[in-house]
Amino acid sequence: MAASGDGLRRRGCCGGGGSLFPEESFQSWSSYGRALLETGPRLRDRVTARSLDSAELHEVRGRSGADMKRTLTWWDLIWFGIGAVIGAGIFVLTGQEAKEAAGPAVVVSYAVSGVSAMLSVFCYTEFAVEIPVAGGSFAYLRVELGDFVAFIAAGNILLEYCIGGAAVARSWTSYFATLLNHHPNDFRIHATSLADDYSRLDPIAVAVTILICVFAVVSTKGSSRFNYVLSIVHLAVIVFIVVAGLTHANAANLAADFAPFGARGIFAASAVLFFAYIGFDAVSTMAEETKNPARDIPVGLVGAMTLTTAVYCVLALVLCSMQHYTDIDVDAPFSVAFTAAGMDWAKYIVAFGALKGMTTVLLVGAVGQARYLTHIARTHMVPPCLATVSARFGTPVNATVAMAFATAVIALFTDLGILSNLLSISTLFIFTLVAIALLVRRYYAAGETSPSYRNKMIGCLAVIVASSVATAAYWGATSSGDGGGWVAYVVTGAAWLAATAFLQWGVPKARSPAKWGVPLVPWLPAASVFINVFLLGSIDAASFVRFGVWTAALLVYYFLFGLHASYDTAKAIAAEAEVAGVEEGARKAVVDGGGGH
């Protein structure tokens, strides 16, 4: 064997021949050629390879060298959750969706998105308590659905966070300019040689991204304290907006035409407004740094999401009561509403609050992104040097810097209009997978569940997903009215109900959570699948094209590099701990004498 498990854990980017990938498949061109010829067998192995909880908690985490410091409590997690979510979305998207999609019923749209997010929060909490590691959904999906699905999911959520961070960084410049009574382009450099959408270079966005990176690197606890100080200030601004706005409210603005675009407008707005909830899953990546995950994670995540949903609904209600929905300004809804009410000075308070909110979104995003990338690197699907945790700071420095660099480059060049059009499809897709993974976790245990019950579980999951997709597809296909005839919905709804009920009473649970579990299984995760898929059906076609292009790029990378690096790593560890069975697929490769060496 070319390297021991210890060697694999201690290597960085320069290990194993001085390459980004120190694994045996990349030691020479001939080794790489042999690896490529074995792509088929290796892919079959990794598709079926499911990690174990113990592997993620010990062997995989150990590849980072130093441990992350356990300094966070439920209080920190609540404020991280608030800081991660309440940002630019509420101050920009609310006006856009109220005027163009939902009218005053945008309040209902926020509630629908909030319910979807809350269902996903419950699914995340069980995994985060049982597998408290930095990998978040990547680690959870690796345990229940295998390496391949986990990698595709993680790649998409990293893209979503990176682009979202760049959008927020450029918005930061815009609100900063408002505070100084300037146009945002006054602070940008016009590079005439570049295309129009990429010609306004934004050095302030880059500087903010770098400063946030420094905070995230130096201390997670320090970042937490900075975050909840800013979040408290932000909530104070929100209280001002609510109180001052209600003094200028007019109930007639709500009662006259509450849902002018019907149910279709409400759900279409919900799909867009889900962007405003993106970020809470980053909090689950901090489980490795939480003192008491079984208590702190459920309280922190559920508490943050409950407060956030309430704040969003109240703010939307205030905005729509201050102005008729047709008069709402798309770009600066709250500022213009206060100006129309004779409180022009209030726009500075709104801009200040938005600026604080976006700062915390950037901070929590930087912390969460880095931990996703760290755990992916621990599996060697990306260069393992990105998994290194600093012994001095107790944070993943390399991963934080890498993600900050990617975000800064996008923020420097790309127009906000381009970035804001990239919606939440990746996140909804991953939340759906996490809900499915939770059902698999409860109803299937390798070596214990009989083939008969396994097949019944698979059949139930297939019907739950298929009925959800059929409902969303029919809703999308019936472009006129409020969704077409009711018969189709009765059929798909009955199929979903029957499959979930059969899973409840016809398939025995394979395990129960040891510390804290999602209530109402299988109903709650099945409902999460349904509503997430339904919201996916309300997203524009361009987002699906972007999702497809990026996923194709991920597949190319995976087949050329990630597959072979993770295969070699898993095989080396299996040779080291064959009896313990660190990973099912790796163990099978050793027993069968699989190729690669």
C-alpha positions in Angstrom: 0.0 0.0 0.0 1.4 3.3 -1.1 0.4 5.2 2.1 -0.9 4.5 5.5 -4.0 6.0 6.8 -1.9 8.3 9.0 0.0 9.5 5.9 -3.3 10.3 4.2 -4.5 12.2 7.1 -1.3 14.3 7.5 -0.7 15.1 3.8 -1.5 18.5 2.5 -1.5 19.9 -1.1 2.2 19.1 -1.5 2.0 15.6 -0.2 2.4 12.5 -2.4 4.6 13.9 -5.2 3.9 17.6 -4.8 0.5 17.5 -6.5 -2.9 18.8 -5.4 -4.0 15.2 -5.4 -1.5 13.0 -3.4 -3.4 9.8 -4.0 -1.9 6.9 -5.9 -3.9 7.3 -9.0 -2.2 10.7 -9.6 1.4 9.6 -8.9 2.2 9.3 -12.6 0.6 9.6 -16.0 0.5 5.9 -16.3 -1.2 5.5 -12.9 -3.7 8.2 -14.0 -4.4 6.4 -17.3 -5.1 3.1 -15.5 -7.4 4.9 -13.1 -9.4 6.4 -16.0 -9.7 3.0 -17.6 -11.3 1.7 -14.4 -13.8 4.6 -14.2 -16.8 2.3 -14.6 -16.0 -0.2 -11.8 -14.8 2.6 -9.5 -18.0 4.5 -10.1 -20.1 1.5 -9.4 -18.2 1.1 -6.1 -18.6 4.7 -5.0 -22.2 5.0 -6.0 -23.1 2.2 -3.6 -20.5 3.3 -0.9 -22.3 4.5 2.2 -20.2 6.0 5.0 -20.9 5.2 8.6 -21.7 7.6 11.4 -18.6 6.6 13.2 -16.5 7.1 10.1 -17.7 10.7 9.7 -17.3 11.4 13.4 -13.8 10.0 13.8 -11.8 8.8 10.8 -13.0 11.4 8.3 -12.9 14.3 10.8 -9.4 13.2 11.9 -8.0 14.1 8.4 -8.1 17.8 9.3 -5.2 17.4 11.8 -6.3 19.7 14.7 -9.9 19.6 16.0 -12.2 22.6 15.7 -12.9 24.2 19.0 -16.2 23.4 20.7 -17.2 26.9 21.9 -20.8 27.4 20.6 -24.0 27.2 22.5 -27.7 27.3 21.5 -27.6 31.0 22.0 -24.8 31.3 19.5 -26.6 29.1 17.0 -29.9 31.1 17.3 -28.0 34.3 16.4 -26.0 32.6 13.7 -29.3 31.4 12.2 -30.8 34.9 12.4 -27.6 36.4 11.0 -27.5 33.9 8.2 -31.0 34.5 7.0 -32.3 38.0 7.6 -30.3 40.0 5.1 -30.8 41.6 1.7 -33.7 39.3 0.7 -36.4 40.9 2.9 -35.4 44.4 1.9 -35.3 43.7 -1.9 -37.4 40.7 -2.8 -40.5 41.7 -0.7 -41.2 44.7 -2.9 -40.5 42.8 -6.1 -42.8 39.9 -5.4 -45.6 42.0 -3.9 -45.8 44.2 -6.9 -45.2 41.6 -9.7 -46.4 38.2 -8.3 -48.5 38.1 -5.2 -49.8 41.5 -4.1 -50.4 41.8 -0.3 -50.7 38.0 -0.3 -46.9 38.1 -0.3 -47.4 37.6 3.5 -48.8 34.2 2.7 -45.9 33.5 0.3 -43.5 34.2 3.1 -45.4 31.8 5.4 -45.4 29.0 2.7 -41.7 29.4 2.2 -41.2 29.5 6.0 -43.1 26.2 6.4 -41.0 24.6 3.8 -37.8 25.9 5.5 -39.0 24.8 8.9 -39.7 21.2 7.7 -36.2 21.1 6.3 -34.8 22.5 9.6 -36.4 19.6 11.5 -34.8 17.1 9.1 -31.4 18.8 9.5 -31.6 18.9 13.3 -31.8 15.1 13.6 -28.7 14.6 11.4 -26.8 17.4 13.0 -27.4 15.9 16.5 -26.5 12.3 15.4 -23.6 13.3 13.1 -22.2 16.6 14.5 -19.5 17.2 11.9 -18.7 20.2 9.7 -20.0 18.6 6.5 -23.6 19.5 6.9 -25.8 18.0 4.2 -22.7 16.5 2.5 -22.0 14.3 5.5 -25.6 13.3 6.0 -26.1 12.3 2.4 -22.8 10.5 2.3 -24.0 8.3 5.2 -27.5 7.5 3.8 -27.4 8.0 0.0 -23.8 7.5 -0.8 -20.7 9.4 -2.0 -21.9 10.2 -5.5 -25.2 11.8 -4.5 -23.5 13.7 -1.7 -20.9 15.2 -4.0 -23.4 16.4 -6.6 -25.5 17.9 -3.8 -22.6 19.6 -2.1 -21.2 21.0 -5.3 -24.5 22.7 -6.0 -24.9 24.2 -2.6 -21.4 25.6 -2.6 -22.2 27.3 -5.9 -25.4 28.7 -4.4 -23.6 30.1 -1.4 -20.7 31.5 -3.4 -23.0 33.3 -5.9 -25.3 34.4 -3.1 -22.3 35.8 -1.2 -21.2 37.7 -4.2 -24.7 39.2 -4.7 -24.9 40.3 -1.1 -21.4 41.8 -1.3 -22.4 43.9 -4.3 -25.6 44.9 -2.5 -23.5 46.0 0.5 -21.9 48.5 -1.8 -25.3 49.8 -3.0 -26.6 50.3 0.5 -23.3 51.9 1.7 -23.6 54.3 -1.2 -27.2 55.2 -0.1 -26.0 56.0 3.4 -23.5 58.5 1.8 -26.0 59.9 -0.6 -24.2 58.5 -3.6 -25.0 56.3 -6.6 -23.5 52.8 -6.2 -21.6 53.2 -9.5 -19.8 56.2 -7.9 -17.8 53.6 -5.9 -17.2 51.2 -8.8 -14.6 51.2 -11.5 -15.9 51.2 -15.1 -13.8 48.9 -17.2 -14.9 49.8 -20.7 -13.1 46.9 -22.3 -15.3 44.4 -20.6 -18.9 43.4 -21.5 -21.6 45.6 -19.9 -22.7 43.1 -17.3 -19.2 42.6 -16.1 -17.6 46.1 -16.6 -18.5 47.7 -13.2 -15.7 46.5 -11.0 -16.6 46.6 -7.3 -13.5 46.9 -5.1 -15.7 47.6 -2.0 -17.4 44.3 -2.3 -14.0 42.6 -2.5 -12.7 44.5 0.5 -15.8 43.5 2.6 -15.4 39.9 1.5 -11.8 39.9 2.6 -12.6 41.4 6.0 -15.3 38.9 6.6 -12.8 36.1 5.7 -10.4 37.4 8.3 -13.2 37.4 11.0 -14.2 33.8 10.0 -10.5 32.6 10.1 -9.5 34.2 13.4 -12.2 32.8 15.7 -15.6 31.0 15.3 -16.6 32.2 18.8 -15.4 35.7 18.0 -17.4 35.6 14.8 -20.4 34.5 16.8 -20.1 37.5 19.2 -19.6 39.9 16.3 -22.6 38.3 14.6 -25.1 38.6 17.4 -24.1 42.2 18.2 -24.8 43.1 14.6 -28.0 41.0 14.6 -29.3 42.7 17.8 -28.7 46.1 16.1 -30.5 44.7 13.0 -33.5 43.6 14.9 -33.7 47.0 16.6 -33.9 48.5 13.1 -36.6 46.0 12.1 -38.6 47.0 15.3 -38.3 50.6 14.2 -39.6 49.8 10.7 -42.5 47.9 12.1 -43.6 50.5 14.7 -43.0 53.5 12.4 -44.6 51.7 9.5 -47.8 50.8 11.4 -48.3 54.4 12.3 -48.7 55.1 8.6 -50.7 51.9 7.8 -53.9 51.9 5.8 -56.0 48.7 6.1 -57.6 49.5 2.7 -54.3 48.7 1.0 -54.7 45.1 2.2 -58.4 44.6 1.9 -59.0 46.0 -1.5 -57.2 43.3 -3.5 -55.4 40.9 -1.2 -54.4 38.3 -3.8 -54.6 39.9 -7.2 -52.6 37.2 -9.0 -54.4 34.3 -7.3 -52.9 31.1 -5.9 -50.4 30.8 -8.7 -48.9 34.2 -7.9 -48.6 33.2 -4.2 -46.7 30.0 -4.9 -44.6 31.6 -7.6 -43.6 34.3 -5.1 -42.9 31.6 -2.5 -40.4 29.9 -4.8 -38.5 33.2 -5.2 -38.8 34.3 -1.6 -37.3 31.0 -0.5 -34.0 32.7 -1.4 -34.6 34.9 1.7 -34.5 31.8 3.9 -31.3 30.4 2.4 -28.5 30.2 5.0 -29.9 28.3 8.0 -28.3 25.1 6.7 -25.0 26.8 7.2 -25.7 26.7 10.9 -25.8 22.9 10.8 -22.2 22.8 9.6 -21.2 24.3 13.0 -22.3 21.2 14.9 -18.7 20.1 15.2 -18.0 23.3 17.2 -21.1 23.0 19.4 -20.7 22.2 23.1 -23.9 20.1 23.5 -25.3 19.2 20.0 -28.3 17.2 21.3 -29.7 20.3 23.1 -28.1 23.2 21.3 -28.8 22.3 17.7 -32.6 21.8 17.8 -33.1 24.8 20.0 -30.8 27.0 17.9 -32.1 26.0 14.5 -35.8 25.8 15.3 -35.7 29.0 17.4 -33.9 31.0 14.7 -36.3 29.8 11.9 -39.4 30.5 14.0 -38.3 34.1 14.7 -37.2 34.7 11.1 -40.5 33.5 9.6 -42.4 35.8 12.0 -40.2 38.8 11.2 -40.6 38.3 7.5 -44.4 38.0 7.6 -44.7 41.1 9.8 -42.4 43.2 7.6 -44.3 42.1 4.5 -47.6 43.0 6.2 -46.2 46.5 7.2 -45.0 47.2 3.7 -48.2 46.3 2.0 -50.3 48.2 4.5 -48.2 51.4 3.9 -48.6 51.4 0.2 -51.0 49.9 -2.4 -49.1 47.0 -4.0 -49.1 48.7 -7.4 -47.2 51.7 -5.9 -44.4 49.7 -4.2 -41.0 50.4 -5.5 -39.2 47.2 -6.7 -35.6 48.4 -5.9 -36.0 50.1 -2.5 -39.5 49.2 -1.3 -39.2 50.2 2.4 -37.2 53.4 1.7 -39.7 54.6 -0.9 -42.7 53.7 1.3 -41.3 55.9 4.1 -40.6 58.7 1.7 -44.1 58.6 0.4 -45.3 58.7 4.0 -43.3 61.9 4.6 -40.5 60.2 6.5 -37.7 60.6 4.0 -35.1 60.5 6.8 -36.2 57.0 7.6 -34.6 55.6 4.5 -31.2 56.1 6.1 -32.2 53.9 9.0 -33.5 51.3 6.6 -30.3 51.3 4.6 -28.3 51.1 7.9 -30.3 48.1 9.0 -30.0 46.4 5.6 -26.2 47.0 5.7 -26.0 45.3 9.1 -28.1 42.4 7.9 -26.0 41.8 4.8 -22.8 41.9 6.9 -24.1 39.1 9.1 -25.3 37.1 6.1 -21.8 37.3 4.6 -20.2 36.3 7.9 -22.3 33.3 8.6 -22.1 32.3 4.9 -18.3 32.4 5.0 -18.2 30.2 8.1 -20.7 27.7 6.7 -19.2 27.5 3.2 -15.8 26.8 4.6 -17.0 23.9 6.7 -18.8 22.3 3.8 -15.6 22.5 1.7 -13.5 21.2 4.7 -15.5 18.1 5.0 -15.6 17.4 1.2 -11.8 17.8 1.3 -11.6 15.3 4.1 -12.9 12.7 1.7 -10.3 13.8 -0.9 -13.0 14.6 -3.5 -11.3 18.0 -3.6 -7.6 18.6 -2.8 -7.1 17.5 0.8 -5.1 20.6 1.8 -8.5 22.4 2.0 -9.4 20.1 5.0 -6.6 21.5 7.2 -7.7 23.0 10.5 -5.4 25.6 12.0 -4.0 24.4 15.3 -3.7 28.1 16.3 -7.2 29.4 15.4 -9.1 26.1 15.5 -10.8 27.1 12.1 -10.4 25.7 8.6 -8.2 28.5 7.2 -7.5 27.1 3.7 -11.1 26.4 3.0 -12.3 29.8 4.2 -9.7 31.6 2.1 -10.5 29.5 -1.0 -14.3 30.2 -0.7 -13.6 33.9 0.0 -11.4 34.2 -3.1 -14.1 32.6 -5.3 -16.8 34.9 -3.9 -14.6 38.0 -4.2 -13.8 37.3 -7.9 -17.5 36.9 -8.8 -18.4 40.0 -6.7 -15.7 42.1 -8.4 -16.9 41.5 -12.0 -20.5 40.4 -12.1 -23.5 42.7 -12.2 -26.0 42.3 -9.4 -28.8 41.8 -11.9 -27.1 38.6 -13.2 -26.5 37.3 -9.7 -30.0 38.0 -8.3 -31.5 36.0 -11.2 -29.8 32.8 -9.9 -32.5 31.6 -7.6 -32.8 28.9 -5.0 -33.2 25.7 -7.1 -30.0 24.1 -5.7 -31.0 24.6 -2.1 -34.5 23.2 -2.6 -33.0 20.2 -4.4 -30.7 19.5 -1.5 -33.4 20.0 1.1 -35.4 17.4 -0.8 -32.5 14.9 -0.7 -31.9 15.5 3.0 -35.6 14.7 3.7 -35.3 11.5 1.6 -32.1 10.6 3.4 -33.9 11.0 6.8 -36.6 8.5 5.7 -33.8 6.1 4.5 -32.1 6.5 7.9 -35.2 5.6 9.9 -36.4 2.7 7.7 -33.2 1.1 6.4 -30.1 -0.3 8.1 -27.6 -2.3 6.1 -27.4 -5.9 7.2 -30.5 -5.6 9.4 -33.4 -4.6 7.2 -34.8 -7.5 5.1 -34.8 -7.3 1.3 -38.6 -7.4 1.4 -38.9 -4.4 3.7 -36.1 -2.6 1.9 -38.0 -2.9 -1.4 -41.2 -1.7 0.2 -39.4 1.3 1.5 -37.9 2.1 -1.9 -41.4 1.7 -3.5 -42.9 4.1 -1.0 -40.1 6.7 -1.5 -40.6 6.4 -5.3 -44.3 7.0 -5.0 -43.8 10.0 -2.6 -41.3 11.6 -5.0 -43.3 10.7 -8.2 -46.6 12.1 -6.8 -44.8 15.3 -5.7 -43.2 15.7 -9.1 -46.5 15.0 -10.8 -48.3 17.6 -8.7 -45.6 20.2 -9.5 -45.5 19.3 -13.2 -49.3 19.6 -13.5 -49.3 22.9 -11.7 -46.6 24.2 -14.0 -48.3 22.9 -17.1 -51.7 24.5 -16.4 -50.5 28.0 -16.9 -54.0 29.5 -17.0 -56.1 30.0 -14.0 -55.1 28.8 -10.6 -53.8 25.4 -11.5 -56.3 23.6 -13.6 -58.8 21.0 -12.6 -58.9 19.5 -9.1 -59.1 15.8 -10.2 -55.4 15.5 -10.9 -54.5 17.0 -7.6 -56.8 14.5 -5.8 -55.1 11.6 -7.6 -51.5 12.8 -6.9 -52.4 13.8 -3.3 -54.0 10.4 -2.7 -50.9 8.6 -4.0 -48.7 10.7 -1.7 -51.0 10.0 1.2 -51.2 6.3 0.6 -47.4 5.9 0.2 -46.7 7.8 3.4 -49.3 5.8 5.3 -48.0 2.5 4.0 -44.5 3.6 5.1 -45.9 4.4 8.5 -47.8 1.2 9.1 -46.5 -1.3 6.6 -42.7 -0.9 7.0 -41.0 -1.2 10.5 -38.5 1.4 11.5 -34.9 0.2 11.4 -33.7 2.6 14.0 -34.7 5.3 16.4 -32.6 8.4 17.1 -30.4 8.0 20.2 -30.6 11.6 21.4 -33.1 13.8 19.5 -35.3 12.9 16.6 -37.7 14.5 14.1 -41.3 14.2 15.2 -44.1 12.7 13.1 -41.8 10.5 10.9 -42.6 9.7 8.1 -45.2 12.4 7.7 -43.0 15.4 8.3 -40.1 14.5 6.0 -42.5 13.3 3.4 -44.3 16.7 3.6 -40.9 18.3 3.2 -40.3 16.4 0.0 -43.7 17.4 -1.3 -43.5 21.1 -0.6 -39.9 21.5 -1.8 -40.6 19.7 -5.0 -43.8 21.8 -5.5 -41.8 25.0 -5.1 -39.2 23.7 -7.5 -42.0 23.4 -10.1 -42.7 27.1 -9.7 -39.1 28.2 -10.5 -38.3 29.6 -14.0 -36.7 27.5 -16.7 -33.5 29.5 -16.8 -32.6 28.4 -13.3 -33.0 24.8 -14.3 -30.7 25.4 -17.2 -28.1 26.9 -14.9 -28.6 23.9 -12.5 -28.0 21.5 -15.4 -24.9 23.2 -16.7 -23.3 23.4 -13.3 -24.2 19.8 -12.5 -22.7 18.7 -15.8 -19.5 20.5 -14.9 -19.4 18.8 -11.5 -19.8 15.4 -13.2 -16.8 16.1 -15.5 -14.7 17.0 -12.5 -15.9 14.0 -10.5 -15.1 11.5 -13.3 -11.7 13.0 -14.0 -10.5 13.7 -10.4 -12.9 13.4 -7.5 -13.9 9.8 -8.1 -10.4 8.4 -8.3 -9.1 10.4 -5.3 -11.9 9.4 -3.0 -11.7 5.8 -4.3 -8.0 5.6 -3.4 -8.5 7.2 0.0 -11.4 5.0 0.9 -9.5 1.9 -0.2 -6.4 2.8 1.9 -8.5 3.3 5.0 -10.4 0.1 4.4 -7.1 -1.8 4.3 -6.1 -0.1 7.6 -9.4 -0.9 9.3 -11.0 -3.7 7.4 -12.5 -5.4 10.4 -14.2 -2.2 11.6 -15.6 -1.6 8.1 -15.1 2.1 7.8 -17.0 2.3 4.5 -19.1 -0.3 2.9 -17.9 0.4 -0.7 -14.2 0.6 0.4 -14.5 -2.7 2.3 -16.0 -4.4 -0.7 -13.1 -3.1 -2.9 -10.5 -4.6 -0.6 -12.3 -8.0 -0.2 -12.8 -8.3 -4.0 -9.2 -7.1 -4.8 -10.6 -4.1 -6.8 -8.2 -2.3 -9.1 -6.4 1.0 -8.8 -3.2 -0.5 -7.4 
